[in-house]
Amino acid sequence: ATFGPRPQVLRPAAERWDLHGHWELLLTSEESWLDSLPQEPWSRSIRVPFAPQAIEGIATKVSAYELLWYRRRLRLPAEWCVPASQQSPVVYLHVDACDWECHFFLDRQIVG
């Protein structure tokens, strides 16, 4: 068992995947969009769950006219992947905090 978002509640490890850790980070103007982002590795990284302003983040202030893009390669646990002939399990993405607005992409497709 692992600890969930509420440490007093134990959950089986297969039901929760902690995405804390280092993520690639790109700071762009507000006009940037997914198609304009570089495919090569980004030059900065941020430690999630820390805010960009935190020392553990990138220790810089982000203006209202800038966007932060986070990127990380993920490999789903085998038990979450099933053959196409079977019904796929439901996977939820839980975000504890978002400062203003956020969009989530999986394989360059918006999922939330």
C-alpha positions as CSV (number, residue, x, y, z in Angstrom):
1,A,0.0,0.0,0.0
2,T,1.0,3.6,-0.6
3,F,-0.1,6.9,0.9
4,G,-2.6,8.9,-1.1
5,P,-3.2,12.6,-1.2
6,R,-4.6,12.2,2.3
7,P,-1.9,10.3,4.2
8,Q,-4.4,8.8,6.6
9,V,-6.0,6.9,3.8
10,L,-4.0,3.9,2.5
11,R,-4.6,2.8,-1.1
12,P,-3.2,-0.1,-3.1
13,A,-0.1,0.9,-5.1
14,A,-1.7,0.2,-8.4
15,E,-4.4,2.7,-7.8
16,R,-2.1,5.7,-7.4
17,W,0.9,7.0,-9.2
18,D,2.8,9.9,-7.7
19,L,4.0,12.3,-10.3
20,H,6.2,14.4,-8.0
21,G,9.8,14.8,-9.1
22,H,11.7,16.6,-11.9
23,W,9.9,17.7,-15.0
24,E,11.2,19.5,-18.1
25,L,10.1,23.2,-18.1
26,L,9.6,25.8,-20.8
27,L,8.7,29.4,-20.1
28,T,7.0,31.0,-23.2
29,S,5.0,34.0,-24.1
30,E,1.2,33.8,-23.9
31,E,0.9,33.4,-27.7
32,S,2.7,30.1,-27.7
33,W,0.7,26.9,-28.2
34,L,1.5,23.2,-28.3
35,D,2.4,23.0,-32.0
36,S,5.1,25.7,-31.6
37,L,6.9,24.0,-28.7
38,P,10.3,22.5,-29.5
39,Q,10.6,18.7,-29.6
40,E,14.2,18.5,-28.4
41,P,14.9,18.5,-24.6
42,W,14.0,21.7,-22.8
43,S,16.8,23.5,-21.1
44,R,15.2,23.9,-17.7
45,S,13.6,21.6,-15.1
46,I,11.3,22.1,-12.2
47,R,10.7,19.9,-9.1
48,V,7.0,19.1,-8.8
49,P,5.1,19.9,-6.5
50,F,6.9,23.1,-5.8
51,A,5.8,26.4,-7.3
52,P,8.0,28.2,-9.9
53,Q,8.7,31.0,-7.3
54,A,10.1,28.5,-4.8
55,I,13.8,27.7,-4.4
56,E,12.9,24.1,-5.1
57,G,11.0,25.2,-8.2
58,I,12.9,27.6,-10.6
59,A,13.2,30.5,-8.1
60,T,11.8,33.1,-10.5
61,K,8.7,35.1,-10.8
62,V,6.4,34.4,-13.8
63,S,4.4,37.3,-15.3
64,A,0.8,37.2,-16.3
65,Y,1.9,37.3,-19.9
66,E,4.0,34.1,-19.7
67,L,3.1,30.4,-19.9
68,L,4.8,27.6,-18.1
69,W,4.9,24.2,-19.9
70,Y,5.7,21.1,-18.0
71,R,6.7,17.9,-19.8
72,R,7.6,14.4,-18.6
73,R,7.7,11.0,-20.3
74,L,5.6,8.4,-18.5
75,R,5.4,4.7,-18.8
76,L,2.1,3.4,-17.4
77,P,2.2,0.4,-15.1
78,A,1.5,-2.8,-17.0
79,E,-1.7,-3.6,-15.1
80,W,-3.1,-0.3,-16.4
81,C,-2.7,-1.4,-20.0
82,V,-5.0,-4.0,-21.4
83,P,-5.5,-5.5,-24.9
84,A,-7.9,-3.5,-27.2
85,S,-10.4,-6.4,-26.9
86,Q,-10.9,-5.8,-23.2
87,Q,-12.4,-2.7,-21.5
88,S,-9.7,-0.3,-20.5
89,P,-9.5,0.8,-16.8
90,V,-10.4,4.4,-16.0
91,V,-7.4,6.6,-15.1
92,Y,-7.9,9.8,-13.2
93,L,-5.5,12.7,-13.1
94,H,-5.7,14.6,-9.8
95,V,-4.1,18.0,-9.6
96,D,-3.7,19.4,-6.1
97,A,-2.9,23.0,-7.1
98,C,-3.1,25.1,-10.1
99,D,-2.3,28.8,-9.8
100,W,-4.5,30.1,-12.6
101,E,-5.4,27.9,-15.6
102,C,-4.1,24.6,-16.8
103,H,-4.5,22.2,-19.7
104,F,-3.3,18.6,-19.9
105,F,-2.0,16.8,-22.9
106,L,-1.3,13.1,-23.5
107,D,0.6,12.3,-26.7
108,R,-0.1,15.9,-27.9
109,Q,-3.9,15.4,-27.5
110,I,-5.7,17.6,-24.9
111,V,-7.3,15.5,-22.2
112,G,-8.3,18.1,-19.7
